[in-house]
């Protein structure tokens, strides 16, 4: 089990795979039920490409670009098993901005762009933190019969 990274929280990650590939994407780590293996659910993964261009005999320009990780697939989500991952790290803020710009610029579908950029509101599903819910349930189920519950 991958125990050096938080599970069940979305993050922008950099994943070095056992085959040498380095991919970036929005991801969630989760534990597979029935086993002790971690799985990575990754959305819109991209592979890094380093580009070198010789300007003259003494100068070389170096840049980095992104390309879809699975170039022949229309899928947005992929699952990577723990045994295929060498290491995991979070993306730098600058790389997150470049990644998001690439993803938004790469998509020709205007509906998908609109779905990504929703205005947040309290009615979108967040009802509290897990610890708050746990405390509330403990209060409800540990109270004595005949007393009012919060």
Helices and strands as residue ranges (DSSP letters): E 11-17, E 22-31, E 38-54, E 60-68, E 77-81, G 82-84, E 85-90, H 93-106, H 110-116, H 130-142
